[in-house]
Amino acid sequence: MAAGKTILQHVFERASRTTYLNRLVIATDDERIAAAARSFGAPVRMTRSDHPSGTDRVAEVAATEPADIVVNIQGDEPLIDPSAIDALALALVDDEEAPMATLKKRIEDPQEFTNPNVVKVVTDLRGYAVYFSRSPIPYDLSGQAVHYKHPGLYAYRREFLLNYSSLPVGALERAERLEQLRAIENGYRIRVVETEYESFGVDTPQDLEKLKRLLERSFMED
C-alpha cells in the first residue's frame, strides 16, 4: 500500500485520466489481483495462466474486445503518465503504416547506458525502431550521439496483436530476452515516440518506500 491505495489502484486511476482510451480492463490469472481490482470498481478479465508474456495475456483479452487500438499498461507503474499513454494511441492513429508503437526517453544518467536492465533503443530518421538492446547502443565514436532508453509501454493494432504470439521467435529475441524484437525480426515496423515520462516500476520493497516518499512529496506540493 502507498498513500492508502494499492499499486494497482494507483495505476488504474492514473490510466483513467487519459483522453483517448475508451475502456480500461485489468487482465490477470490471479484471483488475489482480481479481488483487489474489484475492490475499487475496476473491470477485470480472468485469463489463462500459461501465457509466456504480458503481450499474450493482453491479446487474449483483445480477442473479445471491439477496440481498433490496444495499449498494454504494466500493473507495476503507479506513476504512469496519462499523456504518455495518449501519445502512444495517437501514434497509431496518425501512422496507418505502423502496427505497433512504443516510447523512448533520453538517457540522462550515464550508469543507465551501461546497465543491462535498462533497455536501449535506436530509431531511424522516420521514427521507427531499428533495434532494442540491453547493450549500450549506439557506440559513440563521434562524441555527439544521443542515447535513449525504452520504457515498457506498448500500443498495438488489434489485428496485429492477435497474430503476434504466432510469429516465430528469432535468435535476437532469444539472445536479448526482449519480446519486442519479435516484431522487428519478422519485418514489422514499430513507431517510437519520444517522451519525458520517467518510467518507475515497483519491483522491490525499496521501490515501494521510494514511491511512498514521492507520493508524500506530491501531496505536500498540492
Summary of the structure (lengths in Angstrom):
residues: 222
radius of gyration: 17.7
end to end distance: 20.5
largest distance: 54.4
contacts: 638
relative contact order: 0.17
helix: 36%
strand: 18%
